[in-house]
Amino acid sequence: MVTSTIARGAPGIRGRLGELCYSSGLLHSLQRVRAWWQRDLRILAYHRVMPLPDPDTYEFDLELISTPPGEFREQMVRLKKYFRPIRLTDVVAALDAGEALPPDSVAVTFDDGYDDNYRIAAPILDEVGVPATFFVSTGHIDTGRPYAYDWLLHMILLTKASRMVLPELSIDIALPAERALRRRIAGNVLLRMKWLDALEQTAMIERLEAEWDMPSAKARPVDCRPMTWDQAREMEAAGLEFGSHGVHHRMLARLPQDEMEREIRASKATLDRELKNPAVLMSYPVGGDRAYNDAVIAATRNAGFQLACSYICGTNAEPSENRYALHRLPVESNMGPGWFAAMLALPQLMSYPTVAHEANGPRERACSP
């Protein structure tokens, strides 16, 4: 997920409509009316919470920044005041017991496992009293190595090479000097490469690391750093939950069957070893309809996970029916407070739509404005 700038405020029709509903003061009343006839589970999806950097100097993926700290705190305060924050393990317990969830139930989730989740998000969650689930890629926490997609973007932004040649994607392009133009190119590469098999994606990134002499194995950049297991244990002791996001953040449905099953089992084994509570929650890396399928769901269930999240946008009217592919509502940095509040109150109207991918792929990501 890449952009050349971090737009603020209320872009597009949804943003403007959200701000209008918010400023009218009617959102809470509309939410209460909606709760009478629809008790769907909302799951918010975040990646990073950190101050918004200067796009001209920041060396990693801007779109992974879901929201700055002050706005995240405001979002959690609103969630605590008007909704029922719940744990995903509470959802598991309710499903196992055949019980309905309370109206306006909302779960907060984070993907990947960046260390700002520990440094910034976790203290705010503790202060406001909102539970959350952190889906982490265990291999990155084990090694401290930066995340592959973020590192690929970093390489494209900083390489001294004059051209980028990616035969895997039929790309042969001169690299401009301007950072914003390089971000656009990197965004196109990230979009297109997700149609490759996961091992081909890894091989392509490793080849560029070697050609450009930018090895991720030796890098420990402050702005692309996973949390540590000690930090995860501290967060768990404070009441936060953890789940699997794979080992290497690879698209599970794009792996060979045996490799996919090993990735799922290994992530659970590591979580069970490093943390106190057994791992029963999964979030499929990337999470769109290319990233998981029936085989991935079966392997997830067989490994002992009891619930899984996709990155397909939406709410969950009957969570028992898509227990291993729950929809979520992504939070993005271009959402002003009105848009966020309206998305929570009226998610079908205000959240990003989901684009179904065709055989050769569209040119949008799974959750697109």
Secondary structure, 3 states (H helix, E strand, C coil): CCCCCCCCCCCHHHHHHHHHHHHHCCHHHHHHHHHHHCCCEEEEEECEECCCCCCCCCCCCHHHEEECHHHHHHHHHHHHHHCEECCHHHHHHHHHHCCCCCCCEEEEEEEECECHHHHHHHHHHHHHCCCCEEEECHHHHHHCCCCHHHHHHHHHHHCCCCEEEEHHHCEEEECCCCHHHHHHHHHHHHHHHCCCCHHHHHHHHHHHHHHHCCCHHHCCCHHHCECCHHHHHHHHHCCCEEEECCCCCCCHHHCCHHHHHHHHHHHHHHHHHHCCCCCCEEECCCCCCCCCCHHHHHHHHHCCCCEEEEEEECCECCCCCCCCCEEEEECCCCCCHHHHHHHHHCHHHHCCCECCCCCCCCCCCCECC
